[in-house]
Amino acid sequence: MEKRKFKLKSNTPYVELVKLLKFEGISDTGGQGKNQIEEGLVKVNGEEEFRIRRKLYSGDVILSGNIQIEIVS
């Protein structure tokens, strides 16, 4: 499993799930990221997440395929 960390910008307390997938290269487009989320392929803190614009805060852990991303501030 590949483990990554995503650092939040100092002036932003969260990142939306669909944007994180795009920023990290897990999806090429927002539409592709939306499909991955709707199909139940993305977990947040160990549970399937279906909310496309789910706000992710420091400490949240996202799992997509074999990539795990921890949100840090």
C-alpha positions in Angstrom: 0.0 0.0 0.0 1.2 3.4 -0.9 0.9 5.9 1.9 0.8 9.7 1.3 0.2 12.8 3.2 -1.8 15.8 1.9 -1.0 19.1 3.6 -3.8 21.6 3.9 -3.0 25.2 3.0 -2.7 27.4 6.1 -5.7 29.5 5.2 -8.0 26.6 4.4 -9.2 24.2 7.2 -10.5 21.5 4.8 -10.4 20.1 1.3 -13.3 18.5 -0.6 -13.0 14.8 -1.3 -13.5 15.0 -5.1 -10.8 17.8 -5.3 -8.4 15.7 -3.2 -8.7 12.8 -5.6 -7.9 15.1 -8.5 -5.0 16.9 -6.7 -3.4 13.5 -5.8 -3.8 12.1 -9.3 -6.2 9.4 -8.3 -8.7 10.7 -10.8 -7.9 12.7 -14.0 -11.0 14.8 -13.8 -13.7 15.8 -11.3 -16.2 13.7 -13.2 -14.0 10.6 -12.9 -13.6 11.3 -9.2 -17.3 11.7 -8.7 -17.9 8.3 -10.4 -15.3 6.6 -8.1 -17.0 8.1 -5.0 -20.6 7.1 -6.2 -19.4 3.6 -6.9 -18.2 3.2 -3.3 -14.5 2.9 -4.3 -13.4 5.5 -1.8 -13.3 5.2 2.0 -12.9 7.9 4.6 -11.8 6.9 8.1 -12.5 3.2 7.2 -16.1 3.7 5.9 -17.4 4.0 2.4 -18.1 7.6 1.5 -20.6 8.6 -1.1 -20.7 12.4 -0.5 -18.7 14.0 -3.4 -18.0 17.2 -1.6 -17.3 15.7 1.8 -15.1 18.1 3.7 -11.8 16.5 4.8 -10.0 17.9 7.8 -6.6 17.3 9.4 -6.5 13.7 10.8 -8.9 12.2 8.2 -7.6 9.1 6.3 -8.7 8.4 2.8 -8.3 5.0 1.1 -8.7 4.6 -2.7 -7.5 1.3 -4.2 -4.0 0.8 -2.8 -3.4 4.5 -2.0 -3.9 5.8 1.5 -3.8 9.6 2.1 -3.7 11.2 5.5 -4.8 14.8 5.7 -2.4 17.0 7.8 -2.4 20.6 8.7 
